[in-house]
Amino acid sequence: MRLVTRIKHLKERLINKAKKRGLYENFGDNEVRQLREEYNELYLRYGTPEERGQAQLIADFDKWCGLVCDGDLQ
């Protein structure tokens, strides 16, 4: 699944970035916005069950970005 792999790579990149620079407000917002635009999340929310699952993956990634803490960076 392409979206799952993409989110995995984004998480790794964000964790590496946070290890170097630290966490900040709006952590991961740019990445979430790019995913929403690229995959047209609004369309996915009302699509087939598989498409709704993809929209949920993006929503879960957005939630992860908001809840990540220093303990997750180790």
C-alpha positions in Angstrom: 0.0 0.0 0.0 1.6 3.2 -1.2 0.0 5.5 1.4 1.1 3.4 4.4 4.7 3.4 3.1 4.6 7.2 2.5 3.3 7.8 6.1 6.0 5.5 7.5 8.7 7.5 5.7 7.2 10.8 6.8 7.2 9.7 10.4 10.8 8.6 10.2 11.8 11.9 8.6 9.9 14.0 11.1 11.4 12.0 14.0 14.9 12.6 12.6 14.1 16.3 12.2 12.8 16.6 15.7 15.9 14.9 17.1 18.1 17.6 15.5 15.9 20.6 16.0 13.4 19.6 18.7 9.7 19.6 18.7 7.8 22.8 17.8 4.2 24.0 17.5 2.5 22.8 14.3 4.8 19.8 14.1 4.1 17.9 10.9 1.4 20.3 9.7 3.1 20.8 6.3 3.4 17.1 5.7 -0.2 16.4 6.7 -1.4 19.2 4.4 0.6 17.7 1.5 -0.9 14.3 2.1 -4.4 15.7 2.2 -3.9 17.6 -1.0 -2.1 14.8 -2.9 -4.7 12.1 -1.9 -7.7 14.4 -2.0 -8.8 13.4 1.6 -12.2 15.1 1.3 -13.1 12.8 -1.6 -11.7 9.8 0.2 -13.9 10.4 3.3 -17.0 9.7 1.2 -15.7 7.1 -1.1 -15.5 3.3 -0.9 -14.7 1.5 2.3 -11.0 1.2 1.1 -10.9 5.0 0.4 -12.4 5.8 3.8 -9.7 3.6 5.3 -7.1 5.7 3.5 -8.7 8.9 4.8 -8.5 7.4 8.3 -4.8 6.7 7.8 -4.2 10.4 7.0 -6.3 11.4 10.1 -4.3 9.0 12.3 -1.0 10.5 11.0 -2.4 14.0 11.8 -3.3 12.9 15.3 0.2 11.3 15.8 1.8 14.6 14.7 -0.2 16.4 17.4 0.5 14.0 20.1 4.2 13.1 19.6 6.4 13.9 22.6 10.1 13.9 23.5 9.8 10.3 24.7 8.8 9.1 21.3 12.1 10.4 19.8 14.4 7.9 21.5 
